[in-house]
């Protein structure tokens, strides 16, 4: 099936990027998300070690 010139539509609209307050809020939200994710990793690691010790999990391995 051949396409005619009418079927092909060129998208010549300029690209729009977020600017101003929206850009700053998005960047701040992403930075906060990454900070909280990095902060959570050591907390979960320490908590898992404590929980394993309380349940005697390592003694059951041997």
GROMACS elastic network, one bead per residue, 0.5 to 0.9 nm:
[ bonds ]
;  ai    aj funct       b0    kb
    3     6     6  0.80024   500
    3     7     6  0.59998   500
    3     8     6  0.71725   500
    4     7     6  0.53487   500
    4     8     6  0.68446   500
    5     8     6  0.53515   500
    5     9     6  0.78003   500
    6     9     6  0.69454   500
   10    13     6  0.89024   500
   11    14     6  0.86669   500
   12    15     6  0.89755   500
   13    16     6  0.88790   500
   16    19     6  0.89099   500
   17    23     6  0.87617   500
   18    21     6  0.87154   500
   18    22     6  0.63261   500
   18    23     6  0.55061   500
   19    22     6  0.59815   500
   19    23     6  0.50022   500
   19    24     6  0.78600   500
   20    23     6  0.54353   500
   20    24     6  0.64243   500
   20    25     6  0.87713   500
   21    24     6  0.50400   500
   21    25     6  0.60070   500
   21    26     6  0.84523   500
   22    25     6  0.51786   500
   22    26     6  0.60723   500
   22    27     6  0.85372   500
   23    26     6  0.51830   500
   23    27     6  0.61201   500
   23    28     6  0.85423   500
   24    27     6  0.51425   500
   24    28     6  0.60458   500
   24    29     6  0.85137   500
   25    28     6  0.50552   500
   25    29     6  0.60103   500
   25    30     6  0.85714   500
   26    29     6  0.51109   500
   26    30     6  0.62214   500
   26    31     6  0.85976   500
   27    30     6  0.51946   500
   27    31     6  0.61331   500
   27    32     6  0.85963   500
   28    31     6  0.50431   500
   28    32     6  0.60815   500
   28    33     6  0.85094   500
   29    32     6  0.51242   500
   29    33     6  0.60973   500
   29    34     6  0.86706   500
   30    34     6  0.62024   500
   30    35     6  0.85461   500
   31    34     6  0.51977   500
   31    35     6  0.60918   500
   31    36     6  0.86304   500
   32    35     6  0.50224   500
   32    36     6  0.61029   500
   32    37     6  0.84767   500
   33    36     6  0.53172   500
   33    37     6  0.61436   500
   33    38     6  0.86673   500
   34    37     6  0.50631   500
   34    38     6  0.61282   500
   34    39     6  0.84717   500
   35    38     6  0.52282   500
   35    39     6  0.60509   500
   35    40     6  0.85832   500
   36    40     6  0.60034   500
   36    41     6  0.88707   500
   37    40     6  0.51660   500
   37    41     6  0.66662   500
   38    41     6  0.56838   500
   38    42     6  0.78507   500
   39    42     6  0.65484   500
   39    43     6  0.71183   500
   40    43     6  0.52304   500
   40    44     6  0.61665   500
   40    45     6  0.86296   500
   41    44     6  0.53763   500
   41    45     6  0.62408   500
   41    46     6  0.87991   500
   42    46     6  0.61581   500
   42    47     6  0.84832   500
   43    46     6  0.53306   500
   43    47     6  0.61193   500
   43    48     6  0.86283   500
   44    48     6  0.60378   500
   44    49     6  0.86165   500
   45    48     6  0.52450   500
   45    49     6  0.63787   500
   45    50     6  0.87994   500
   46    49     6  0.51943   500
   46    50     6  0.63092   500
   46    51     6  0.86766   500
   47    50     6  0.51351   500
   47    51     6  0.60947   500
   47    52     6  0.85253   500
   48    51     6  0.50781   500
   48    52     6  0.60171   500
   48    53     6  0.85488   500
   49    52     6  0.51756   500
   49    53     6  0.62326   500
   49    54     6  0.87115   500
   50    53     6  0.51611   500
   50    54     6  0.62237   500
   50    55     6  0.86998   500
   51    54     6  0.51323   500
   51    55     6  0.62246   500
   51    56     6  0.85676   500
   51    57     6  0.86335   500
   52    55     6  0.52354   500
   52    56     6  0.60859   500
   52    57     6  0.51911   500
   52    58     6  0.70182   500
   53    56     6  0.50752   500
   53    57     6  0.63001   500
   53    58     6  0.70138   500
   53    59     6  0.87230   500
   54    57     6  0.77930   500
   55    58     6  0.85283   500
   56    59     6  0.55005   500
   56    60     6  0.68065   500
   57    60     6  0.54187   500
   57    61     6  0.69343   500
   58    61     6  0.53454   500
   58    62     6  0.73284   500
   59    62     6  0.59333   500
